[in-house]
Amino acid sequence: MNFEPTDDQDLFRASVERFAGTFDIVRRQALRAADGGYPRERWAGLAELGLLALAVDADRGGLGGSIGDLAVVAGALGRAIASDPWLENGFLPLALAPDLDGLASGERIAALAFAEPGRRYELAPLTVTVDAGGKVNGRKTAILGGAMADVLLVTALGPGGFALVAINRDAPGVTCQSYRVVDGSLASEVMLHDAQGVVLDSDPTGFAKVVARARLLAAAEMLGAGHRLFDDTLAYVKQREQFGVAIGSFQAIQHRMVECYARLEQARSHVLRATLSEFGAEPGFAQAAAGAKAYVGEAARHVGEEAIQLHGGMGQTDELAVGHAFKRIMLLDRLFGDQAQCRREYAVAA
């Protein structure tokens, strides 16, 4: 079996690398300081490359990217430590609401509001409700990219059960409060009081399938960031000297780097396995995605901790790429469930 990327996937990776550019702390800070935590003109550039349309099926006017294509994009963004919220504001909204006007073209931006205060990693809505007329009430928290969104995709409990509702962020009855999260991006908390929305979907199984895909893409991005951490640390220990020699010549350091490399290779195998599994099969893809996210999260965090320790105190500062990569891994590791939650779901499915 051939595990090498296709020519199209190589093209996607190259496009992301050119768009992301080299890591530049000054430029990164400027992007984070933009209104909403991200400049809209850069989002339009992301759309021009087709990286948003990649998440939309061809019969809906998109590029119809496979889960493998999407994983390549996520991995390239992770390796570049890109500030672009492609996963949270690109893939997720487009996978859930591909027909919503302006999303694929980048003219409008959406964010998923699924988390409710005090509910840990439960995905099913409980306290946020929508009535038959589309009026939504309740509170959502940890809305990644919510500050830059024009539209909120809110999961709610309706008369018939699960509902996905689209609400304009500036609609009457919507109150948003934004705050910084660990990777420096902006998340939001929203209060909804008789906010008028449009019910887009009422299929909880479809939502669960999108979550499974998002878990795998989070794993792919963490894997890319883990490789970046490893490469930067390997280069550092080769040039950092102690007692007149490079610390990379010490056997103890070499053993630690080998352990990091082995963990990343095993993590890559988990991502490949999940990518190649049949999407939608039970327990199939959802099981593999949960297992991959749990394993990759553990491996990437281990590599990040080693990278920070081997760099010393400066590894935690904003001046080095390793600190930014590790913070992004910390965020993704908890998206749609931490390692323990994903392991539990993997065990039940197995």
Summary of the structure (lengths in Angstrom):
residues: 350
radius of gyration: 20.3
end to end distance: 24.6
largest distance: 74.1
contacts: 1228
relative contact order: 0.11
helix: 53%
strand: 17%
